[in-house]
Amino acid sequence: MAMAGVTATAGAERIETLDALRGFALLGILLANILYWSGWIFRAPDQQLAFADAEVIAWQYRFHHLLIDGKFYTLFSLLFGAGFALHIGRLAQRGADGIRIYRRRVLVLLGIGLVHSFLIWDGDILTLYALLGLFLPFFYRLSERQLLIAAGVLIFLVPIAGVRLFEALGWAPYRHIYAFADAIAQGLGADTAPDKVLAWLQRDDLSGWAAWQGTGTLYSWGLRIETWRIPKVLGIMLIGLVAGRRLAAGTLIDDRGLMWRVLWAGLAVGVPGSLSYALTPGLGQDDWQSMVGTVPLALAYAAGFVLAWPQARSVLRHFAPVGRMALTNYLTHSLIGVVFFYGIGFGLAGELHPPAFYAVALAIFAAQVLFSRWWLSHHDQGPMEALWRRATYAGMARSAGD
């Protein structure tokens, strides 16, 4: 998930709280994505019951829908917008053409995302972040009030009204995308029946993998349209833009009153919506419970993290190295997911029940904490962050830095 504001800033300019929050968000992203790689979400309910106790299945469903689903890509989107504001401000202070450099940076991210999506994992979020990131400069001059109004429209009004409009019209564009992807996959020899998807993921032949990977990006974009993720992510980025301005002015993290207001408001709106989402089987991100509950609860996560930082810094700071190398660690998640779970790798998809695959996710993250600390003790940036920077400045004078 993109690497929300992963900027190559000098060490003295970094905000450790944001790095740690980014690392925390990355853990949530991993806990969300492990359901895909493990094959759990591709099991039909009866298949899940044959593999795990009903109580365990209910616990996993409620845990995921209440605390995980949608909350952590929201945090990343928020941090992407904040990173944009900080990035442009720092470049402007140094006399550089901030918008030009930012656009180059986002175009490089787009290239990384496309390679990741088509060759490694179709659940890639970098491409969406990069495409939406290209629109952020058009909002840069708006006031905070205008940005927050636009964000509210994009996060709540557009999705809820859009679902109702499509229902009234009897039109669902994402179904055409799914049908097109199915036709391509079937043409490549894959069985796209719902009860065969897990077996397809488990195939150990390259033609099966090619059919999966070649059509996965289409399915992924169909899902983003179905769940109205595109306008929601842009709206969250606009809230991040407001947060970034306040960070630059030094009026955000130290404003405890604002943090408490965001925390309590987020909980008041987010908990009831997310509880309803978690306790009602069969709902998706396009249902109003998710649309109302997800973003407020994620904002409460962010505010709670910031409020806890002074007292819990000794614990929370372990997230920071992972957050500083968020792009590298995010891409590493995908590589591990493919190698360990896909049929062309070790073929563990469909072999783990919920406690086991969550334990695997925590083990992966713990390893990344150790690796990130070690790497940053020898280097200023993660390897992919360094590549991103070099590609951004290729052919440009680097006197301004970033």
LUMMARRO-802733 format. One line per 8 residues: number of its first residue (from 1); for each residue x, y, z of N, C-alpha, C. Coordinates in steps of 0.001 Angstrom, whole numbers, plus 500000, padded with zeros to 6 digits. Last residue first. Example, Ala and Ser with C-alpha at 12.3 -4.5 7.8 and 13.67 -1.06 7.14 Angstrom:
2) 512850:497750:507080:513670:498940:507140:512900:500030:507870 ~ 513190:494310:507800:512300:495500:507800:513200:496700:507800 $
***
This chain:
402) 515635:516141:498187:514224:516021:498583:514137:515518:500001 ~ 517747:518472:496265:517459:517338:497139:515976:517186:497389 ~ 518849:520487:494793:517749:520831:495709:517470:519711:496682 ~ 520733:519286:493193:521180:520207:494209:520093:520537:495224 ~ 520459:517582:491141:519998:517133:492448:520400:518082:493574 ~ 519156:517871:487900:520118:518382:488856:519604:518084:490254 ~ 518109:514844:486305:517822:516152:486890:518982:516572:487779 ~ 518528:512259:485434:518611:513327:484448:518334:514710:484969 $
394) 516598:510968:487994:517398:510623:486825:517367:511761:485803 ~ 515053:511317:490215:515996:512386:489879:516865:512081:488682 ~ 513525:508970:490323:512865:510281:490302:513799:511364:489788 ~ 515455:506984:490519:514659:507062:489304:513953:508411:489186 ~ 516414:507509:493092:517317:507629:491944:516534:507768:490648 ~ 514054:507005:494628:514674:508328:494598:515565:508496:493375 ~ 513661:504296:494124:512609:505269:493820:513207:506665:493709 ~ 515978:503216:495214:515723:503091:493776:514691:504108:493327 $
386) 515521:503835:497893:516682:504410:497213:516511:504344:495703 ~ 513256:502288:498347:513175:503744:498521:514331:504434:497807 ~ 514287:499764:498007:513330:500254:497019:513140:501761:497138 ~ 516101:499673:500259:516568:499501:498883:515590:500025:497836 ~ 515643:502367:502667:515454:501005:502204:515878:500879:500756 ~ 518282:504676:503608:516955:504329:503110:516878:502844:502842 ~ 520835:504832:504652:519898:505918:504948:518463:505561:504602 ~ 522323:501914:506193:521906:502688:505022:520924:503779:505459 $
378) 522817:500618:508552:523904:500654:507566:523594:501550:506372 ~ 520566:500677:510001:521800:500947:510740:523003:501046:509811 ~ 518696:499854:508226:518820:501299:508440:519998:501657:509333 ~ 519019:497059:508473:519314:497736:507206:519556:499228:507433 ~ 518181:496566:511149:519543:496243:510702:519906:497036:509459 ~ 515519:497421:511048:516465:498039:511992:517897:497785:511547 ~ 514550:495662:509098:514543:497102:508845:515496:497830:509776 ~ 514820:493151:510363:515564:493446:509140:515646:494942:508898 $
370) 513081:493451:512561:514503:493183:512770:515327:493541:511537 ~ 510654:493922:511215:511142:494869:512217:512645:494694:512405 ~ 510452:491611:509697:510686:492881:509013:511144:493966:509982 ~ 509923:489721:511651:511166:489608:510886:511483:490916:510177 ~ 507404:490640:512396:508501:490662:513372:509847:490570:512668 ~ 505987:490080:510042:506187:491468:510461:507324:491576:511465 ~ 506068:487290:510014:506642:488052:508896:506945:489478:509334 ~ 504658:486785:512374:506053:486365:512262:506759:487115:511137 $
362) 502139:487760:511701:502883:488398:512796:504357:488030:512745 ~ 501496:485911:509659:501584:487348:509370:502389:488070:510443 ~ 501430:483520:511117:502416:483692:510050:502601:485173:509735 ~ 499222:484050:512725:500534:483870:513354:501645:484029:512327 ~ 497251:484047:510790:497544:485297:511493:498903:485214:512198 ~ 497321:481372:510066:497769:482364:509087:497975:483741:509719 ~ 496550:480151:512551:497844:479861:511935:498250:480945:510946 ~ 493965:481061:513124:495061:481345:514060:496438:481141:513436 $
354) 492596:480119:510555:492831:481516:510945:493928:481741:511975 ~ 494539:477420:508976:493306:477960:509555:493620:479345:510133 ~ 496143:476527:505920:496213:477126:507249:494843:477620:507705 ~ 495986:475681:503314:496498:474725:504294:496452:475248:505730 ~ 495365:477477:501367:494347:476511:501733:494766:475537:502803 ~ 498665:477728:500244:497307:478273:500166:496294:477177:500469 ~ 501194:476675:500106:500522:476613:501400:499110:477186:501375 ~ 503112:476343:497967:501758:475815:497884:501013:475705:499199 $
346) 505610:477291:497489:505506:476188:498440:504084:475640:498564 ~ 504891:478186:494196:505869:478262:495278:505734:477044:496179 ~ 502815:477750:492573:504131:477768:491931:505251:477933:492945 ~ 500683:478029:494329:501069:476696:493897:502417:476656:493224 ~ 501393:480463:496933:500942:480083:495600:501418:478669:495259 ~ 502731:480780:499472:501349:480331:499390:500907:479864:498011 ~ 505431:481561:499341:505003:480610:500360:503621:480013:500095 ~ 505618:483301:497099:506552:482180:497273:506004:481142:498241 $
338) 503529:485178:497504:503578:484346:496303:504433:483105:496547 ~ 504203:486289:500033:502898:485698:499794:502900:484759:498601 ~ 506759:487311:499540:506599:486216:500500:505267:485504:500269 ~ 506034:489320:497713:506956:488254:497320:506830:487051:498245 ~ 504361:490895:499333:503835:490229:498139:504730:489085:497705 ~ 506142:491807:501311:504946:491042:501673:504443:490243:500474 ~ 507876:493337:499735:508351:492070:500291:507194:491200:500751 ~ 506333:495579:499298:506626:494704:498166:507126:493338:498640 $
330) 506391:496564:501954:505123:496238:501295:505347:495278:500126 ~ 509115:497039:502360:508426:496020:503146:507093:495622:502535 ~ 509647:499094:500484:510382:497830:500454:509615:496736:501180 ~ 507830:501028:501458:507738:500530:500084:508436:499182:499966 ~ 508716:501470:504130:507381:500946:503848:507262:500381:502438 ~ 510856:502117:505768:511091:501269:504599:509773:500675:504100 ~ 509732:503484:507839:510715:504186:507009:511010:503420:505726 ~ 508189:501455:509004:507543:502557:508300:508490:503340:507425 $
322) 510176:499930:510188:509347:499325:509143:508668:500412:508319 ~ 511121:501802:512083:511991:501333:510994:511220:500679:509853 ~ 508668:502151:513730:509236:503207:512894:510174:502695:511806 ~ 507807:500219:515491:507149:500275:514187:507881:501199:513215 ~ 509172:500783:517758:509631:499612:516996:508934:499523:515635 ~ 507850:502813:519037:508952:503185:518158:509496:502007:517360 ~ 506052:501682:520815:505574:502043:519487:506707:502382:518521 ~ 507645:501346:523154:507064:500201:522455:506737:500552:521005 $
314) 508474:503858:523862:509458:502781:523926:508967:501523:523219 ~ 506115:505394:523770:507104:505512:522704:508084:504346:522694 ~ 503960:505662:525407:504264:504314:524907:505343:504333:523826 ~ 503694:508348:526055:503803:507369:527136:504287:506007:526650 ~ 503643:509616:523494:504551:510080:524559:504753:509053:525666 ~ 501658:508012:521947:503088:508062:521650:503965:508538:522820 ~ 498960:508153:522302:499689:507166:523106:501199:507321:522990 ~ 498229:510057:520427:498035:510358:521847:498838:509397:522733 $
306) 498813:508664:518067:499541:509900:518375:499426:510233:519861 ~ 496938:506582:518289:498367:506284:518187:499190:507509:518582 ~ 494527:507987:518256:494905:507224:519437:496385:506893:519451 ~ 494584:508991:515625:494611:509912:516761:495035:509194:518042 ~ 494481:506570:514182:495599:507503:514014:495711:508438:515212 ~ 492052:505448:515073:493313:504722:515234:494494:505692:515193 ~ 490306:507426:514165:490463:507227:515610:491733:506440:515907 ~ 490541:506955:511467:491029:508232:511984:491201:508169:513504 $
298) 489263:504451:511440:490679:504553:511078:491284:505864:511567 ~ 486679:505222:512100:487423:504368:513024:488914:504400:512706 ~ 485974:506831:509841:486048:507407:511198:486849:506551:512170 ~ 486187:504787:507755:487094:505943:507802:487123:506585:509191 ~ 484132:502782:508499:485548:502500:508263:486447:503706:508462 ~ 481361:503417:508840:482204:503086:509973:483700:503077:509723 ~ 480130:504002:506402:480007:504946:507514:481061:504680:508582 ~ 480801:501828:504808:481072:503179:504324:481032:504206:505449 $
290) 479850:499663:506318:481282:499819:506082:481612:501246:505672 ~ 477115:500244:506222:477777:500057:507517:479290:500227:507380 ~ 476405:500287:503523:476508:501555:504246:477220:501399:505587 ~ 478466:498290:501348:477297:498461:502212:477505:499655:503142 ~ 480810:497893:500058:479842:498751:499382:478551:498903:500167 ~ 482217:496063:501483:482620:497455:501617:481701:498419:500876 ~ 479549:493814:502523:480802:494155:501878:481112:495632:502045 ~ 477942:491214:504461:478105:492597:504027:479473:492803:503383 $
282) 477675:488627:505485:477416:488857:504067:477577:490279:503586 ~ 476390:489104:508808:477074:488308:507779:476708:488745:506370 ~ 476890:491501:511034:475899:491177:510008:476580:490401:508890 ~ 478906:492255:512667:477919:491329:513231:476835:490943:512240 ~ 480469:494074:511272:481076:492827:511730:480043:491791:512161 ~ 478712:496195:510795:479374:495544:509659:479903:494172:510066 ~ 478173:496930:513400:477085:496433:512563:477641:495676:511367 ~ 480756:497800:514058:480134:496684:514780:478989:496082:513970 $
274) 481062:499958:512321:481914:498783:512136:481373:497571:512889 ~ 479107:501730:513367:479062:501285:511973:479860:500012:511757 ~ 479990:502004:516090:478662:501442:515754:478582:500934:514312 ~ 482718:503006:515597:482454:501745:516300:481054:501204:515996 ~ 482562:505485:514183:483171:504302:513589:482823:503003:514271 ~ 481358:507417:515803:480765:507082:514500:481266:505727:514015 ~ 482878:507333:518135:481422:507473:518227:480729:507089:516923 ~ 485516:507224:517209:484946:506075:517901:483419:506132:517911 $
266) 485721:509793:516092:485935:508606:515269:485350:507362:515898 ~ 485283:511382:518348:484342:511446:517225:484475:510210:516341 ~ 487521:510649:519896:486173:510379:520387:485133:510437:519276 ~ 489704:511378:518129:489567:510041:518698:488120:509758:519098 ~ 489256:514081:517606:489240:513118:516491:489034:511705:517022 ~ 489565:515060:520222:488290:515240:519507:488170:514255:518345 ~ 492231:514384:520756:491166:513783:521556:489815:513920:520855 ~ 493497:515994:518825:493639:514539:518772:492537:513844:519578 $
258) 492810:518566:519744:492332:518099:518442:492400:516580:518359 ~ 494208:518526:522217:492764:518710:522182:492170:518220:520874 ~ 496863:518289:521448:496221:517170:522122:494696:517291:522116 ~ 498808:519150:519218:497471:519644:519549:496672:518499:520166 ~ 501133:518040:518356:501129:518598:519702:499777:519166:520120 ~ 500464:517304:515739:500791:516266:516709:500726:516787:518143 ~ 499799:520052:514655:498970:518850:514600:499291:517897:515745 ~ 501346:522268:514111:500093:522465:514855:499199:521226:514811 $
250) 503560:522678:512490:503763:522287:513878:502525:522395:514733 ~ 503287:523097:509842:503178:524282:510686:503408:523961:512162 ~ 503414:520506:508930:504448:521450:508503:504457:522697:509375 ~ 501044:519549:510057:502334:519001:510468:503464:519966:510132 ~ 499211:520987:508601:499331:521256:510035:500620:520676:510603 ~ 499617:519851:506092:499810:521293:506283:500001:521617:507773 ~ 498908:517199:506643:500281:517538:506277:500578:519011:506437 ~ 496155:517409:507101:497042:516996:508196:498490:517367:507901 $
242) 495346:518109:504508:495112:519033:505624:496050:518703:506780 ~ 496117:515746:503249:496698:517017:502819:496517:518080:503901 ~ 494439:513895:504489:495880:513844:504724:496582:515117:504313 ~ 492090:514624:503285:492219:514819:504732:493699:514793:505107 ~ 492830:513769:500739:492589:515195:500966:492612:515520:502458 ~ 492958:511018:501076:494190:511741:500769:494022:513242:501010 ~ 490235:510514:501354:491113:510349:502517:492441:511060:502289 ~ 489409:510998:498711:488915:511825:499801:489789:511722:501039 $
234) 490743:508936:497375:491067:510324:497058:490599:511243:498184 ~ 489442:506735:498556:490880:506928:498757:491284:508361:498444 ~ 486804:507127:497632:487096:507133:499066:488576:507389:499317 ~ 486942:506885:494830:486658:508198:495425:486988:508254:496909 ~ 487837:504036:494922:488568:505101:494221:488224:506478:494785 ~ 486110:502276:496187:487363:502610:496851:488038:503817:496205 ~ 483655:501180:495660:483795:502630:495627:485082:503101:496312 ~ 483407:498489:495311:483435:498978:496692:483615:500495:496774 $
226) 483480:498270:492505:482326:497755:493250:482258:498343:494654 ~ 486011:499287:491955:484828:499996:491466:483600:499566:492257 ~ 487569:497371:493166:487691:498768:493608:486515:499609:493137 ~ 486837:495109:491700:486522:495182:493122:486594:496618:493626 ~ 487935:495758:489216:486487:495576:489347:486047:495690:490789 ~ 490607:495695:489894:489999:496995:489578:488473:496910:489595 ~ 490850:492927:490336:491153:493878:491402:490523:495234:491131 ~ 490275:491817:487857:489401:491527:488992:489593:492570:490096 $
218) 492538:492876:486506:491179:493242:486095:490185:492988:487232 ~ 494597:491583:487858:494513:493040:487935:493133:493529:487509 ~ 494195:488880:487153:493976:489341:488513:493822:490837:488632 ~ 494896:487985:484688:493538:488508:484829:493280:489112:486210 ~ 497531:487166:484927:497142:487978:483772:495767:488586:483876 ~ 497593:485539:487157:498230:486846:487222:497771:487756:486094 ~ 496110:483293:486239:495779:483988:487483:496313:485412:487456 ~ 497443:482589:483918:496018:482915:483843:495581:483689:485082 $
210) 499962:482067:485004:499810:483142:484012:498353:483562:483891 ~ 499404:479863:486642:499848:481111:487259:499650:482283:486297 ~ 498782:478027:484625:497780:478392:485622:498132:479690:486306 ~ 501233:477927:483334:500075:478412:482581:498943:478798:483535 ~ 502927:476829:485249:503101:478234:484885:501916:478776:484100 ~ 501477:474831:487834:501969:474992:486461:502000:476463:486094 ~ 500289:474385:490239:501741:474562:490242:502333:474686:488845 ~ 497374:475737:491743:498008:475097:490582:499500:475403:490541 $
202) 496141:477160:493722:497069:476101:494122:497775:475434:492946 ~ 494366:478806:492422:495512:479421:493091:496573:478378:493439 ~ 492553:476781:491686:493277:477530:490652:494525:478182:491256 ~ 491518:476059:494108:492279:475059:493353:493095:475715:492248 ~ 490175:478447:494662:491292:478029:495505:492157:477003:494792 ~ 488205:478412:492637:489207:479473:492679:490410:479061:493516 ~ 486125:476712:492580:487364:476228:491968:488501:477245:492080 ~ 483796:477800:493428:484340:476720:494248:485642:476147:493697 $
194) 483293:479725:491369:483655:480143:492731:484286:479044:493569 ~ 484947:479052:488254:483813:478806:489139:484212:479126:490576 ~ 487017:479290:486469:486710:480460:487295:485485:480264:488181 ~ 489639:477507:485412:488261:477297:485847:487931:478401:486843 ~ 491708:478371:482609:491424:478377:484044:489938:478127:484295 ~ 492615:478701:479971:492524:477360:480543:492222:477300:482019 ~ 492453:481104:478814:493805:480657:479165:493785:479316:479902 ~ 489765:481469:478643:490500:481298:477399:491921:480809:477620 $
186) 489291:481958:481304:488823:480699:480733:489506:480409:479403 ~ 490423:484510:481466:490975:483411:482262:490563:482060:481691 ~ 488726:485958:479743:490157:485853:479448:490763:484656:480177 ~ 486283:485655:481085:486424:485172:479709:487895:485000:479333 ~ 486818:486907:483529:486497:485479:483489:486720:484911:482093 ~ 487157:489547:482644:488296:488842:483237:488053:487335:483224 ~ 484529:490036:481820:485616:490128:480844:486846:489371:481349 ~ 483186:489788:484242:482865:488878:483145:483968:488861:482100 $
178) 484326:491914:485713:484496:490535:486175:484243:489545:485036 ~ 483375:494029:484125:484823:493816:484274:485093:492387:484734 ~ 480664:493755:484491:481196:493609:483133:482709:493373:483180 ~ 480482:494321:487180:480141:492977:486724:480655:492731:485308 ~ 481028:497019:487393:482073:496087:487807:481767:494662:487350 ~ 478663:498334:486675:479780:498255:485719:480841:497239:486102 ~ 475535:497634:486941:476701:497406:487798:477928:497242:486900 ~ 472252:498755:486993:473516:498715:486244:474676:498565:487217 $
170) 469741:499587:487786:469959:498181:487476:471246:497945:486713 ~ 469217:502086:488629:469392:501909:487182:469508:500443:486787 ~ 469152:501671:491356:467952:502170:490681:468024:501955:489175 ~ 471780:500865:491792:470683:499943:492097:469414:500369:491372 ~ 473112:503192:491074:473319:502002:490264:472232:500961:490525 ~ 472163:504859:493170:471893:505184:491772:472039:503953:490894 ~ 473167:503630:495481:471715:503749:495291:471362:504029:493826 ~ 475904:503921:494990:475322:502585:495148:473822:502638:494887 $
162) 476100:506742:494957:476409:505953:493771:475826:504560:493831 ~ 475507:507511:497553:474585:507898:496482:474822:507058:495235 ~ 477764:506342:498779:476412:505956:499199:475395:506301:498121 ~ 480002:507556:497361:479763:506106:497396:478323:505721:497741 ~ 479433:510432:497693:479576:509792:496377:479349:508287:496456 ~ 479316:510802:500566:478194:511095:499674:478289:510350:498351 ~ 481855:509839:501705:480531:509408:502141:479451:509593:501074 ~ 484183:510656:500332:484216:509489:501211:482822:508953:501507 $
154) 483517:512940:498821:484128:511781:498167:484050:510516:499024 ~ 482449:514681:500767:481657:514310:499594:482188:513025:498972 ~ 484625:514910:502515:483362:514346:502979:482479:513885:501830 ~ 486500:516184:500810:486771:514848:501351:485478:514177:501810 ~ 485280:518652:500395:485494:517758:499250:485733:516330:499717 ~ 485456:519568:503047:484142:519399:502407:484259:518437:501231 ~ 488222:519647:503359:487438:518757:504199:486035:518542:503645 ~ 488929:521589:501443:489459:520224:501349:488619:519249:502160 $
146) 487628:523857:502423:487257:523321:501114:487730:521877:500950 ~ 489033:524160:504857:487584:523935:504852:487128:523331:503526 ~ 491622:524657:503957:491336:523468:504757:489847:523146:504726 ~ 491516:525754:500474:491591:525975:501912:491306:524672:502654 ~ 493517:524718:497662:492241:524864:498360:492462:525097:499849 ~ 495875:524205:496381:495602:525598:496755:494289:525783:497502 ~ 495810:521448:495785:496829:521978:496691:496508:523380:497197 ~ 494331:520102:494012:493665:520464:495263:494576:521277:496183 $
138) 496041:519476:491995:494886:520308:491648:494128:520773:492888 ~ 497872:517708:493160:498271:519107:492931:497107:520030:492581 ~ 496363:515224:493164:496505:516029:494382:496970:517460:494121 ~ 496373:513670:490905:495319:514683:491023:495532:515612:492216 ~ 498353:511830:491226:498527:512813:490152:497482:513919:490220 ~ 497311:510143:493139:498300:511137:493544:498548:512188:492488 ~ 495825:508408:491628:495110:509435:492390:496068:510528:492851 ~ 498010:506939:490601:497051:507591:489702:496283:508694:490425 $
130) 499249:506038:492977:499975:506896:492033:499008:507642:491121 ~ 497256:504473:494140:497786:505630:494846:498473:506590:493892 ~ 496951:502488:492151:495836:503373:492486:496339:504626:493192 ~ 499526:501332:492283:499035:501928:491030:497897:502899:491309 ~ 499696:500319:494874:500566:501412:494468:500051:502111:493221 ~ 498282:498115:495487:497605:499388:495737:498428:500561:495243 ~ 497830:494792:494221:498641:496011:494344:497792:497259:494579 ~ 496770:492327:493827:496143:493176:494834:496875:494480:495075 $
122) 498323:490836:492126:497271:491656:491523:496550:492541:492531 ~ 501785:490609:492324:500518:490425:493028:499468:491394:492506 ~ 503718:490350:490058:503886:489783:491394:502543:489541:492066 ~ 503126:491387:487538:504132:490329:487629:504236:489682:489008 ~ 501153:493342:487725:501076:492362:486647:502034:491186:486825 ~ 501787:494832:490069:500447:494322:489835:500431:493187:488826 ~ 504501:495547:489804:504049:494763:490954:502709:494099:490667 ~ 504353:497126:487501:505177:495906:487511:504722:494976:488631 $
114) 502675:499145:488510:502252:498333:487365:503051:497034:487280 ~ 504226:500236:490614:502941:499609:490875:502484:498714:489736 ~ 506394:501312:489256:506626:500243:490225:505319:499487:490472 ~ 505004:503286:487792:505726:502218:487108:505983:501034:488024 ~ 504067:504861:489898:503119:504212:488991:503792:503054:488253 ~ 506450:505828:490908:505645:504932:491734:504625:504185:490884 ~ 507079:507497:488757:507951:506357:489052:507193:505342:489904 ~ 504992:509300:489095:505050:508502:487864:505985:507308:488030 $
106) 505705:510439:491523:504484:509643:491453:504465:508788:490187 ~ 508032:511796:490752:508074:510792:491829:506863:509868:491750 ~ 507054:513611:488937:508007:512587:488506:508047:511445:489514 ~ 505473:515108:490678:504839:514357:489591:505775:513276:489053 ~ 507471:516205:492377:506442:515318:492923:505803:514484:491816 ~ 508813:517821:490575:509513:516680:491173:508509:515688:491739 ~ 506742:519672:490004:507381:518889:488934:508061:517644:489500 ~ 506191:520738:492521:505149:520019:491804:505760:519148:490719 $
98) 508676:521989:493262:508109:520891:494022:507095:520075:493253 ~ 511389:523060:492140:510062:522987:491535:509351:521772:492127 ~ 513199:524482:494959:513006:523514:493880:511577:523598:493339 ~ 513783:525986:497185:513794:526640:495887:513620:525710:494709 ~ 513440:524887:499590:514785:524788:499023:514873:525392:497626 ~ 510761:525181:500050:511693:525896:500928:513107:525896:500375 ~ 509754:523361:498190:509566:524790:497951:510530:525614:498803 ~ 510389:520952:499440:511026:521288:498172:510915:522784:497884 $
90) 508725:521114:501672:510175:521061:501848:510903:521425:500568 ~ 506147:521145:500464:506611:522250:501298:508117:522267:501455 ~ 506048:518659:499187:505998:519883:498388:506524:521067:499197 ~ 506185:516990:501486:507161:516883:500402:507223:518171:499591 ~ 503910:517639:502958:505246:517835:503533:506312:517869:502445 ~ 501879:516906:501128:501980:518281:501620:503369:518564:502183 ~ 502466:514145:500783:502450:515066:499643:502644:516502:500109 ~ 502096:513132:503358:503427:513125:502772:503534:514054:501577 $
82) 499326:513389:503552:500185:514178:504437:501596:514260:503875 ~ 498562:511513:501593:498214:512925:501445:499067:513819:502310 ~ 499657:509222:502799:500080:509623:501453:499778:511101:501239 ~ 498237:509070:505165:499666:509383:505229:500219:509768:503863 ~ 495717:508356:504130:495881:509567:504932:497345:510006:504945 ~ 496347:505909:502993:495882:507005:502135:496045:508337:502841 ~ 496997:504465:505288:498014:504705:504267:497618:505846:503339 ~ 494513:504450:506628:495685:505089:507239:496755:505397:506199 $
74) 493045:502980:504718:492657:504353:505051:493821:505093:505683 ~ 494201:500572:504854:494455:501312:503627:494007:502764:503809 ~ 493155:500058:507414:494582:500328:507282:494960:500886:505918 ~ 490415:499641:507283:490952:500655:508202:492386:501024:507875 ~ 489511:497573:505623:489435:498950:505153:490142:499977:506012 ~ 489314:495371:508247:488854:495609:506884:488713:497096:506562 ~ 489929:495390:511121:490926:495375:510052:490389:495925:508735 ~ 487828:495375:513025:489084:496067:513313:490029:496225:512127 $
66) 485461:494127:511997:485403:495198:512986:486683:496022:513007 ~ 486275:492188:510172:485351:493240:509734:485252:494398:510722 ~ 488051:490574:511721:488470:491210:510470:487567:492392:510114 ~ 486457:489759:513899:487723:490459:514108:488127:491233:512861 ~ 484427:488390:512546:484116:489591:513317:485375:490423:513574 ~ 485855:486272:511326:485019:487183:510531:484784:488490:511274 ~ 487041:484979:513527:487877:485578:512470:487088:486609:511669 ~ 484763:484108:514954:485731:485032:515564:486550:485734:514499 $
58) 483664:482325:513100:482908:483515:513503:483837:484555:514118 ~ 485721:480410:513032:485340:481125:511803:484593:482410:512142 ~ 485636:479505:515658:486855:480142:515152:486543:480961:513903 ~ 483110:478340:515672:483396:479463:516567:484643:480227:516123 ~ 483396:476252:513855:482478:477351:513554:482748:478566:514425 ~ 486722:475140:513163:485556:475165:514030:484703:476399:513744 ~ 487766:474382:509793:487948:475045:511087:486633:475030:511856 ~ 487098:472871:507565:488517:473080:507850:488757:473684:509223 $
50) 484490:472840:507058:485163:471548:506999:486619:471650:507439 ~ 483944:475508:507081:483460:474691:508196:484114:473314:508219 ~ 485032:476256:504620:485635:476758:505850:485214:475902:507045 ~ 483251:474983:502928:484649:474566:502916:485375:475053:504168 ~ 480946:476409:503444:480972:474999:503811:482394:474451:503817 ~ 481752:479000:502451:481438:478776:503873:481477:477304:504287 ~ 484591:478614:500211:483160:478783:500448:482865:478492:501913 ~ 487697:480212:500133:486940:479053:500594:485464:479420:500750 $
42) 488968:482522:499618:488497:481792:498447:487770:480501:498830 ~ 489922:483495:501964:488759:484183:501386:488219:483480:500149 ~ 492160:481801:502373:490980:481721:503239:489750:482356:502608 ~ 494551:481860:501047:493429:481224:500362:492144:481203:501165 ~ 496687:483244:501936:496432:481959:502590:495303:481188:501917 ~ 496400:485583:500442:497496:484655:500150:497260:483286:500760 ~ 494022:486690:501669:494115:486380:500234:495167:485312:500000 ~ 494673:487055:504295:493472:486284:503984:493466:485849:502527 $
34) 496782:488772:504238:497088:487363:504496:495869:486483:504228 ~ 495822:491348:504009:496188:490640:502792:496476:489159:503006 ~ 495384:492108:506711:494281:492071:505748:494620:491187:504557 ~ 497904:491967:507814:496843:491154:508412:495623:491054:507492 ~ 499162:493904:506174:499579:492504:506109:498502:491586:506686 ~ 497846:496204:507038:497748:495794:505639:498108:494323:505491 ~ 498733:496287:509699:497325:496068:509401:497086:495631:507973 ~ 501461:496803:509240:501054:495576:509926:499586:495269:509638 $
26) 501223:499329:508084:501729:498223:507269:501397:496873:507910 ~ 500420:500846:510249:499490:500648:509138:499924:499470:508267 ~ 502804:500781:511687:501596:500183:512255:500573:499902:511162 ~ 504394:502277:509922:504712:500884:510193:503527:500127:510780 ~ 503070:504723:510145:503128:504059:508840:503470:502578:509009 ~ 503614:505275:512797:502222:505091:512393:502155:504383:511042 ~ 506393:505580:512600:505841:504497:513403:504386:504221:513023 ~ 506528:507858:510971:507160:506619:510536:506569:505429:511287 $
18) 505206:509643:512665:504598:509272:511386:505216:508000:510842 ~ 507038:509806:514782:505670:509364:515041:504996:508905:513759 ~ 509289:510905:513586:509311:509499:513990:507908:508971:514249 ~ 509698:512674:510891:508835:512720:512059:508656:511279:512502 ~ 512775:513910:509545:511758:512884:509654:510945:513085:510930 ~ 514846:515639:509510:513545:516164:509121:512423:515149:509304 ~ 517126:514266:510106:516687:515277:511067:515298:515798:510760 ~ 517466:512639:507816:517070:512064:509092:516532:513089:510059 $
10) 515914:513952:504852:517052:513811:505744:516573:513346:507102 ~ 513618:512007:502920:514011:513197:503658:515215:512908:504520 ~ 512218:510707:500752:513632:510513:501071:514177:511724:501791 ~ 509000:509596:501757:509880:510580:501161:511300:510379:501629 ~ 506267:508163:501510:507596:507629:501778:508582:508556:501094 ~ 503525:508801:501500:504492:509799:501854:505831:509225:502180 ~ 502704:505698:501595:502156:506924:501990:503212:507890:502395 ~ 503067:503931:499478:503888:504169:500518:503774:505607:500803 $
2) 500892:501895:499517:501746:502825:498965:502348:503652:499892 ~ 500788:498856:500000:500000:500000:500000:500808:501174:500000 $
***
